[in-house]
Amino acid sequence: MTLTGTQSADEREVMARRALTLALRTATALLGSGDSARDVAQDVAVIAVTRRGQLRDPQLFDQWVHRIAVRECSRAMRSSARRRANEQPFEESLFEGGTTIDRDDALTARQALAELPDRERIALTLRYVHDLSDKQIASAMKCRPGTVASLLSRGRRRLRSTPEMQTLLTSPGGLS
């Protein structure tokens, strides 16, 4: 495998496949099997192909790819940890003030949420999971803040109207 700027498409494909294979093994070992590992492996393959001119010794290609893979996996792990620290499951965010809910209640909340129209579910998720303002939600959904207020109001009303949710929502700190 040559690493010059004048590589053929076949040579770049071989390089990309090799990088993808190496990176996927590393990412799977570090991140577990799943979308995150595949995403990182793909990113590593793209980096390897686009930055191939930075590698001075083609014999060190595998080591170079491993370094890139470890760096990208580390970034993914940090990002995942930050996301987990900043976000809470939707059903927990429905109940403020330290109210805890059991597994059955969480399942009830998830099922009720799943039955909402998509736009109402999205608006409620952005509000209660990500704690976004109406303006921020409007930006994310590409609509006006008044539309967001309406979606939130309708979504909460629909959730309140399901018999299963009524008992959950009457607990202190429930949805208002």
GUVO-615306 format. One record per residue (C-alpha): x, y, z; residue in one letter. Coordinates in nm, 3 decimals. Each point is the difference from the previous one (the first is absolute). Layout:
// GUVO-615306
> px  py  pz  res
> X  Y  Z  a
...
This chain:
// GUVO-615306
> px  py  pz  res
> 0.000  0.000  0.000  m
> 0.149  0.330  -0.106  t
> -0.085  0.319  0.181  l
> 0.055  0.267  -0.258  t
> -0.232  0.274  -0.110  g
> -0.040  -0.175  -0.335  t
> -0.167  -0.316  0.128  q
> -0.257  -0.171  -0.213  s
> -0.355  -0.038  0.121  a
> 0.069  -0.370  0.057  d
> 0.298  0.076  0.223  e
> -0.201  0.253  0.202  r
> -0.277  -0.256  0.040  e
> 0.245  -0.264  0.123  v
> 0.141  0.254  0.246  m
> -0.346  0.100  0.119  a
> -0.105  -0.363  0.049  r
> 0.317  -0.078  0.195  r
> -0.046  0.307  0.220  a
> -0.368  -0.083  0.052  l
> 0.080  -0.357  0.101  t
> 0.270  0.103  0.246  l
> -0.205  0.285  0.142  a
> -0.313  -0.212  0.038  l
> 0.190  -0.257  0.204  r
> 0.141  0.271  0.225  t
> -0.329  0.187  0.031  a
> -0.196  -0.316  0.075  t
> 0.246  -0.093  0.273  a
> -0.015  0.347  0.155  l
> -0.360  0.106  -0.062  l
> -0.179  -0.333  -0.036  g
> -0.176  -0.115  -0.308  s
> -0.254  0.240  -0.136  g
> -0.053  0.320  -0.185  d
> 0.265  0.194  0.193  s
> 0.273  -0.247  -0.094  a
> -0.106  -0.001  -0.365  r
> -0.019  0.380  -0.010  d
> 0.348  0.036  0.147  v
> 0.142  -0.261  -0.237  a
> -0.148  0.184  -0.297  q
> 0.142  0.329  0.123  d
> 0.343  -0.159  0.040  v
> -0.010  -0.141  -0.354  a
> -0.089  0.342  -0.140  v
> 0.277  0.166  0.200  i
> 0.252  -0.260  -0.116  a
> -0.088  0.046  -0.366  v
> -0.019  0.378  0.007  t
> 0.318  0.045  0.204  r
> 0.204  -0.275  -0.164  r
> 0.259  0.256  -0.108  g
> 0.092  0.058  0.366  q
> 0.130  -0.355  0.039  l
> 0.372  -0.001  -0.080  r
> 0.059  -0.376  0.016  d
> -0.261  -0.221  -0.171  p
> 0.126  -0.296  0.206  q
> -0.143  0.171  0.310  l
> -0.353  0.032  -0.143  f
> -0.159  -0.242  0.250  d
> 0.163  0.170  0.299  q
> -0.111  0.338  -0.131  w
> -0.357  -0.122  -0.040  v
> 0.006  -0.144  0.353  h
> 0.106  0.338  0.140  r
> -0.278  0.174  -0.189  i
> -0.251  -0.262  0.115  a
> 0.101  0.032  0.365  v
> -0.022  0.380  -0.020  r
> -0.345  -0.012  -0.162  e
> -0.124  -0.263  0.247  c
> 0.121  0.215  0.289  s
> -0.192  0.295  -0.143  r
> -0.312  -0.215  -0.038  a
> 0.028  -0.127  0.357  m
> 0.044  0.354  0.140  r
> -0.293  0.122  -0.207  s
> -0.218  -0.287  0.115  s
> 0.093  0.058  0.364  a
> -0.082  0.372  -0.029  r
> -0.331  -0.078  -0.166  r
> -0.095  -0.252  0.270  r
> 0.096  0.248  0.273  a
> -0.209  0.279  -0.154  n
> -0.306  -0.195  -0.103  e
> -0.246  -0.208  0.189  q
> -0.256  -0.245  -0.129  p
> -0.324  0.168  -0.105  f
> -0.216  -0.176  0.255  e
> 0.227  0.122  0.282  e
> -0.011  0.356  -0.129  s
> -0.380  -0.002  0.010  l
> 0.012  -0.002  0.377  f
> 0.189  0.288  0.154  e
> 0.087  0.051  0.362  g
> 0.169  -0.334  0.061  g
> -0.307  -0.212  -0.064  t
> 0.112  -0.349  -0.089  t
> -0.196  -0.234  -0.222  i
> 0.018  -0.374  -0.018  d
> 0.063  -0.214  -0.307  r
> -0.371  -0.050  -0.076  d
> -0.066  0.374  0.021  d
> 0.294  0.066  -0.231  a
> -0.140  -0.249  -0.252  l
> -0.342  0.166  0.024  t
> 0.156  0.341  -0.065  a
> 0.196  -0.131  -0.299  r
> -0.309  -0.164  -0.150  q
> -0.212  0.310  0.047  a
> 0.271  0.213  -0.157  l
> 0.034  -0.239  -0.295  a
> -0.369  0.044  -0.078  e
> 0.028  0.377  -0.039  l
> 0.025  0.157  -0.345  p
> 0.365  0.038  -0.103  d
> 0.022  0.379  0.028  r
> -0.153  0.002  0.350  e
> 0.233  -0.280  0.111  r
> 0.301  0.186  -0.140  i
> -0.099  0.327  0.169  a
> -0.058  -0.170  0.336  l
> 0.330  -0.185  -0.024  t
> 0.193  0.315  -0.082  l
> -0.165  0.180  0.292  r
> 0.013  -0.265  0.272  y
> 0.309  -0.200  -0.093  v
> 0.221  0.277  -0.136  h
> -0.159  0.289  0.194  d
> -0.015  0.223  -0.309  l
> -0.195  0.324  -0.013  s
> -0.288  0.054  -0.242  d
> 0.231  0.204  -0.220  k
> 0.265  -0.274  -0.007  q
> -0.261  -0.266  -0.074  i
> -0.142  0.217  -0.278  a
> 0.344  0.029  -0.152  s
> 0.056  -0.376  0.016  a
> -0.342  -0.076  -0.145  m
> 0.008  0.286  -0.253  k
> -0.326  0.154  0.117  c
> -0.114  0.301  0.200  r
> 0.011  0.016  0.381  p
> -0.379  0.030  0.004  g
> -0.023  -0.330  -0.182  t
> 0.228  -0.156  0.261  v
> -0.221  0.127  0.281  a
> -0.299  -0.154  -0.173  s
> 0.176  -0.333  -0.057  l
> 0.110  -0.015  0.365  l
> -0.347  0.085  0.125  s
> -0.170  -0.259  -0.223  r
> 0.258  -0.264  0.087  g
> -0.039  0.052  0.375  r
> -0.380  -0.002  -0.038  r
> 0.013  -0.329  -0.193  r
> 0.229  -0.155  0.259  l
> -0.229  0.112  0.281  r
> -0.302  -0.150  -0.177  s
> 0.135  -0.357  -0.006  t
> -0.136  -0.192  0.300  p
> 0.336  -0.164  0.067  e
> 0.176  0.333  0.020  m
> -0.261  0.171  0.217  q
> 0.122  -0.173  0.313  t
> 0.361  0.081  -0.081  l
> -0.072  0.361  -0.083  l
> -0.189  0.069  0.321  t
> 0.309  -0.078  0.207  s
> 0.186  0.304  0.140  p
> 0.231  0.153  -0.258  g
> -0.172  -0.159  -0.300  g
> -0.066  0.164  -0.334  l
> -0.176  0.333  0.011  s
